[in-house]
């Protein structure tokens, strides 16, 4: 069953954040993930949530998403990101079985 990592990020240092953006795709691909959303225009339909930069990554399952997050590659990307954001909120959610 697929799993989705969803992040809402407020970037405060775009130049420093570029270092993270250069490293994270390799960590995602190594765990079998693929970007579904990476920034881009968005619009709030309901509620008070005011997301900033939205990212969504699909993984084959929860174990692959955890492997990505715990990997040495992603730990390095997170270290390079330090100080580049006001906040970086990330969750993983299990998807539904394909029809």
C-alpha positions as CSV (number, residue, x, y, z in Angstrom):
1,X,0.0,0.0,0.0
2,X,1.5,3.4,-1.0
3,X,2.5,6.0,1.6
4,X,2.8,9.7,1.1
5,X,5.2,12.1,2.8
6,X,3.6,15.6,2.9
7,X,5.5,18.7,3.9
8,X,4.6,22.3,4.5
9,X,7.7,24.5,4.5
10,X,8.4,28.2,5.0
11,X,11.7,29.0,3.5
12,X,13.5,32.0,4.9
13,X,17.0,31.5,3.3
14,X,16.4,30.4,-0.4
15,X,20.1,30.1,-1.1
16,X,20.7,27.8,1.8
17,X,17.6,25.9,1.0
18,X,18.9,25.1,-2.5
19,X,21.5,22.9,-0.8
20,X,18.7,20.8,0.6
21,X,16.9,20.8,-2.7
22,X,20.0,19.5,-4.4
23,X,20.4,16.5,-2.0
24,X,16.9,15.4,-1.1
25,X,15.9,14.0,-4.5
26,X,18.7,11.4,-4.4
27,X,17.5,10.3,-0.9
28,X,13.9,10.0,-2.1
29,X,14.8,8.0,-5.2
30,X,17.0,5.7,-3.3
31,X,14.0,4.7,-1.1
32,X,11.8,4.2,-4.2
33,X,10.0,7.5,-3.8
34,X,8.9,10.0,-6.4
35,X,7.8,13.6,-6.2
36,X,4.1,14.3,-6.8
37,X,4.2,17.9,-5.7
38,X,7.2,20.1,-5.3
39,X,6.2,23.7,-4.7
40,X,3.8,25.0,-7.2
41,X,0.7,27.1,-7.1
42,X,-1.9,26.1,-4.5
43,X,-5.2,27.4,-3.2
44,X,-7.1,26.9,0.1
45,X,-10.6,25.6,-0.5
46,X,-11.7,25.3,3.2
47,X,-10.4,26.1,6.6
48,X,-7.8,28.4,8.0
49,X,-4.7,26.6,6.9
50,X,-2.3,28.9,5.1
51,X,0.3,26.5,3.6
52,X,3.6,27.9,2.3
53,X,5.7,25.6,0.1
54,X,4.0,22.2,-0.3
55,X,5.8,19.0,-1.1
56,X,4.3,15.5,-1.5
57,X,6.3,12.4,-2.2
58,X,4.9,8.9,-2.9
59,X,6.6,5.8,-1.6
60,X,5.8,2.2,-2.2
61,X,4.8,1.7,1.5
62,X,5.4,3.1,5.0
63,X,8.6,1.1,5.4
64,X,10.1,2.8,2.3
65,X,9.0,6.2,3.6
66,X,10.7,5.5,7.0
67,X,13.8,4.2,5.2
68,X,14.0,7.5,3.3
69,X,13.6,9.6,6.4
70,X,16.2,7.6,8.4
71,X,18.7,7.3,5.6
72,X,22.2,8.8,5.8
73,X,21.5,10.7,2.6
74,X,18.4,12.4,4.0
75,X,20.1,13.1,7.3
76,X,22.8,15.0,5.3
77,X,20.1,16.9,3.4
78,X,18.4,17.9,6.7
79,X,21.7,19.1,8.1
80,X,22.2,21.3,5.1
81,X,18.6,22.7,5.5
82,X,19.3,23.8,9.1
83,X,18.6,27.5,9.4
84,X,17.0,27.8,6.0
85,X,13.4,27.6,7.1
86,X,11.1,29.2,9.7
87,X,9.3,25.9,9.9
88,X,9.4,22.5,8.2
89,X,6.4,20.4,9.0
90,X,6.4,16.8,7.6
91,X,4.0,13.9,8.0
92,X,3.6,10.5,6.5
93,X,0.2,9.0,5.7
94,X,-0.6,5.6,4.5
95,X,-2.5,5.6,1.2
96,X,-5.3,3.3,0.0
97,X,-5.1,0.1,-2.0
98,X,-5.1,0.7,-5.7
99,X,-8.5,-0.2,-7.2
